[in-house]
Amino acid sequence: MSSMECVEEILRDHAHRYPLAEPCDFVKLLFQQEFGGEHMIKDPQQSLLYLRQEYNALNESKQGNGVLWESIGNGMARLSLKAVFSGKISLPLLNTLFAVSAGKNTGSLEGLKAKLDILRKESEKGTFSFSAEELESFLENYAAAGYPAVHHSQRYKEAYSPAYRVVDLAYIPLLPLLHAVEKTVEAKGRCLIALDGPAASGKSTVGERLAKVLDSSCIHMDDFFLPFSLRTQQRLSQPGGNVHYERFQEEVLAPLKEGRPFSYRVFDCASGDYSACKEAFPHPVEIIEGSYSQHPYFEEPYDITVFLQISPQEQQNRILARNGEKGWKMFRDRWIPLENAYFSAFSIAEKSEFRIETDFSRLPLFSY
């Protein structure tokens, strides 16, 4: 589906679920789709204050339309304060997601205008409750004003009680995990997370996203592949044997358990040996990402374990886009079979506390 086809789908979906929406409500939708929440974030602390005030007002009057989140296209979503009411996320975490998501979509006026043209075409098809003439009148005034951010209409507010923040859609599947991390830190003062899963399932990307939100560090298992000098036939015949798990235990897990600063050597794929040394300092939340991060040699050191899932076809598509045809053949013939043997031998997916799908094309447009 092209990006413009996605715009049409989002517009039709919102027209169906919000039949009383007026032209400004759809312009707001497209503005947020193009620019995200960037125009609203200046001071995260002030943003949290506004969020608390809005939450308290909603809590007192029991408002809200019941939708927990909804896609607005372009990789963005509206995350409702209802998620806070239902205990799925805290106010500070919601504000943090809002802040880190701001500016993800820098957008452009040309992009917004192109989407407004799609809005016009949909209006001419009779998609909305208002006429094409009503929309055009609004857009003329909107253009004259310089295409600013707009508010929801009073009619929309009264009918649907919108209360949300615009966040990166990629955080939506991670909400249960983020909530569990919050609870673990509250209870223990720390949380050690393992992100395991197949090649191209998004482990590094998810790790980086979590690190931004949780103010934590992310250690990569790729830095602990077995040096060429240790790759004996006997070692590589073991499930998970191609990772230097002994060194990872000694250089990372042991100092993390003791809560002290540490350093570890970094494996270099080109030389097959170590190329550098990284310094690290303990954080309340630590993230270990990469295949083999849940190797049984480590004797379950983690507070939370995660397995990222992806379909074989999407895995192939991502590796082809990232590594090309030659790279895909290497993964297909060598690395993927080794990973699968490890996953199967130790039931990694089945034993993980969280199993998260990272193919966002499978996400619905909204959820109650």
Secondary structure, 3 states (H helix, E strand, C coil): CCHHHHHHHHHHHHHHHCCCCCHHHHHHHHHHHHHCCHHHCCCHHHHHHHHHHHHHHHHHHCCCCCCCEEEEECCEEEEECHHHHCCCCCHHHHHHHHHHHCCCCCCCHHHHHHHHHHHHHHHHCCCCCCCHHHHHHHHHHHHHCCCCCCCCCHHHHHHHCCCEEEEEHHHHHHHHHHHHHHHHHHHHCCEEEEEECCCCCCHHHHHHHHHHHHCCEEEEHHHHECCHHHCCHHHHCCCCCCECHHHHHHHHHHHHHHCCCEEEEEEECCCCEEEEEEEECCCCEEEEECCCCCCHHHCCCCCEEEEEECCHHHHHHHHHHHHHHHHHHHHHHHHHHHHHHHHHHHCHHHHCCEEEECCHHHCCCEEC
